[in-house]
Amino acid sequence: MFELGSKVLCAYLLGSLIGSLIVGQLRGGVDIRKLGSGNAGGTNALRTQGPWFAAAVMLIDIGKGWIAAVLIPSFQASWLQPEPLIDRDWLMAVCAAAAVIGHVYPIWYGFRGGKGAATLAGVVIGLIPSALPAVLLVWLVTVMLSGFVGLATILAVISFSVYLLIRPEPPVALLSFGVVMALFTIYTHRANITRMREGSEHRVQRLWLLRPRSRS
């Protein structure tokens, strides 16, 4: 179990490196958790710091998701050999989940991170790249129809499990990962869900196609 524990811990610690807080430090100590919605994710970074800041954040957060899902599970060294009793799909799934949890609850930043959407995107690229177009399509269509980024993220993560279900003989480990991450995403977006129900949630006006038109 040394391999499992070591790699899951590495994935969690990697996930705890929050892109927005790293870029914020490089930009003179900006902490976007004190700005806008208070979230350390890419959406709040875009709203409060602009597109170039947000692009750097997304690159870091997506990249660490891919590394956690692909490179960490496959890493080998003289002191860390593969253990035959550990299924490789389950190892990838658990490491991927650890990175997402690390992003949401980062040990380096007082367990106050983002909501894990970009890290999940990197994980999807690493686990099943063919699922990414469908996931992104669900996200984009939802934003265009509703204007809600949070709702789009929830449905996009759910669509990953749906994508696996419609494939022949979906890997049990990855399907389990998808279901757990869907529930986790709903939990991390619980405040967004409350605001949507109250009618106070922010909408992305530029992409929202069904917004009420102002009368001239």
N, C-alpha and C positions, 0 to 999 in steps of 0.2 A: 504493500500500500504506500510505500515511500514515493513512488512515481506519481501516483494520484494526488497525494497530499501536496507534494512539492509543486506540481504543475498547476493545481487549482489555486494554491496560494500565490504563485507568480501571476496567474491570470487576474486574480483579484487586485493585487498590488498594481498591476499595469492598468486595470480599469479605474483605479483610484487616481490616476493622473488625469485631471480634468482639463480639457483643451482650453476652455474659456478662462480658467484661472491661470494657466501657464502663459497664455498669450497676454492676459491682463497684467501679469507681473512683468513681462517683457515690455509692456507699454506704459510702464511707470506706476505699477501698483493698482491698476483698475480691478475692482472686485464687482462683477456684474450681479452678484447676489445681493448687493446693496442698491441695485438700479432696476428700473422697470418692474417686471413681475417677480424679481428676486430669485429666479431660476438660473442655474449655471449652464443652461443648454444653448444650442445654436440659435433657436428662435429669439430668445432674449438678447443674445449677443448681436443678432442682426438689428433688432429694434433699437438697441441702446448704443451700439458701437459702429454699425455700418457693415457693408458687404465684405470688405477685405478682412476685417476682424473675424466675422462669422465664417468666412471661407477657411481661414487658418484653423479655427476651432473645429470645424467639420472634418478637416483633413486629419487632425490629431485623433478625434474621437472615432471616426470611421476606421482609421488605420489601426488603432489599438484593438478594436473589435476583430478585425481580420487577423491580426497577430495572435490574439488569444484563441481564435478558433482553428487556426492553421499551423502556425509556427510553434507555439508552446506545446500542443499535444504531440507533435512530431519530433520535438527536440530530443537528441540523444547525446550522451557523453559517457566517458568511462565510468563515472560515478552515478549515472542515471540511465540505466538500461530499461527497455520496455519490459513490462511485467506481463506474461502471457495470459494471466487471469483477467486482465482489464480489457474490456471490449473497446476498440478504438473509436467507434461512433459515440459511445457513452462518454469517453474521455473528452472528445471534442465538444460534446453538448455541455458537459459540466464545466469545462474551462470557459466556454462561451458565456454560460450563465454567470459564472464568477466575475467575468469582466463587466457585464452589465450591472450586476449588484455593486461592484466596486465603483462604477460611475455614479450610481445613485447614492451610495453610502461610502464615500471615499475616506479612508483612514487618514490620508494626508491633510484633509481639509475639514476636520471636525464632523465627518459623516454627513456633510451637506453638499450634495452634488446636483447633477441634472436629472433628467427623467429617462435617459438611456436610449433615446430614439436613434441617434447617430451611431452609437456603439452597436446597437442591434442591426443597423444597416450594414456595418462592417462585418458583423457575424454572419449575416445572410450571404454576403459576397463570399465569405470563406467556406461556409457549409454547403450551400447549394446556390451557386451563382445564377442558375437558370430561373430561380424564383424571383430575383430582383426586379425584372421588368414588370411582373404582375403586381408585386408589392408596391412599387413606385406608382404604377397606374392607379391602384386603389387609393393611395395617398393623394395623388393629384386630383382625381375626379372628386373625391370627398371634399377637398379644400375648395375646388371650383364651385361645387354645388352648395356647400354650407358656409364656407369661410372659416371654419374651425380647424386649426392645426392640431389641437389635442384629439378631436374626434377622428381626424384623418390618420393620426398616428396609431390610435387604438385599432381602427379597422384595418390598417395596413399590416399590423402585427398579427391580427387574427387571420388575415388572408394568407399569411405564410403557412399556417397550419392547414388551411383549406387547400392550398396548393399541394401540400404533401399528401393530403387525404385522397386527392383525385389521381395521384400517381399510383402505378401498380406496385404493390408491396412497399409501402413507405417505411423507411427505417424507424423502428420503434423509439430509439433514443432521440432522434431529431424531432419526431412528432411530439414526444413528451416534452422536449425542450420548447417547441412552439406553443404548446398549450400552457405550460407554466409561464412563459414570457408574456403571453396574451393576458393572463390573469394579473401578472406583475405590472404590466403596462396600464391596465385598468386601475390598479391600486395607485400607481404613481401619478395618474392623471385624475385622481378623485376630486381634487379641488377644481380642475377644469370642468368636470362633469357637473359639479354643484353650480358653478357659474353659468354653464350652459342652461341648466334648468331654471336658474333665476333670471336669465336674459342679460347677464352682465359680462359674458365672456367676450374677449377681444376677437374680432374677425379680420382676416387678411383681405383688405378691400381690393387690392390690385388683382387678386386671383378669383375673388368671389363673383361669379357670373350672375347669380340670382339675387343680388342685393337690390333693395328698393331704389328705383330711380327717382332723383329729385325732380320736383315739378318746376318747370320754368315759368 
